[in-house]
């Protein structure tokens, strides 16, 4: 990419500044400016444990109502906006990828837990009444460690986060995945494909590129992904590219040509055809209609 290529900073990115931070939802709400905040993305992970709140949570292009006793997950790079209608009660855990890496949770482990991903595939986790005391206890201990910052507090928080994620993963499996063979070879292939896609979607646009990373044939990877998810690997690749294109269309002032270049397309006409195929309308129509809303 040459020196005239766009810079990913065009979408406002909030930076954490420290490896880990705990805040209450009430504290965040009180500190918000009077002017309505625009959707933004982070360079860190966020876990929001809502005990009680009324409002909505927008992640990328999906908006959902906030629900009591529910945990929401936000990954780096996702476009996110939280809006509440009254003072909320809840907890917000913010941490960098490096913090987890240094304190007991590798990126691979986190990805395999399937908690942090796009909101269609990793939905919020509702906490049943039988599990609430355990989850609240873990979050409270994390809050206390962060507040007092005694010797090796970061190591303790890292370990507690891992336990919290394991509990949330258990709860999610009970609710969503009771009948799915979690550790099957095919599910491992799909998880690795999704992980590779997040890393390479701007550079690798063909199924064969991802099949090669796992020493598989393109036909077999397509077949496995389609069988496990209902979408082919090709559709996943195209939808991931278009998701980033939609983010940049709405939250940057780049031209279609600049966005196409950022996403690995030397020919903007090729990108335009892909966008229309996946979205059902042209890039220009999508941007114009979305900005009017």
Secondary structure, DSSP 8 states (H G I E B T S, - for coil): --TTS--GGGS-EE--SSSEEEEEHHHHHHHS-SS----EEESSEEEEEEEE--EEEEETTEEEE--TTEEEEE-TT-EEEEEESS--EEEEEEE-HHHHHHTT--HHHHHHTT-SS-TTTS--EE--HHHHHHHHHHHHHHHHHHHH--TTHHHHHHHHHHHHHHHHHHHHHHHH-TTS-TT-HHHHHHHHHHHHHHHHTTT--SHHHHHHHTT--HHHHHHHHHHHHSS-HHHHHHHHHHHHHHHHHHH----HHHHHHHTT-S-HHHHHHHHHHHHSS-HHHHHHHHHH-
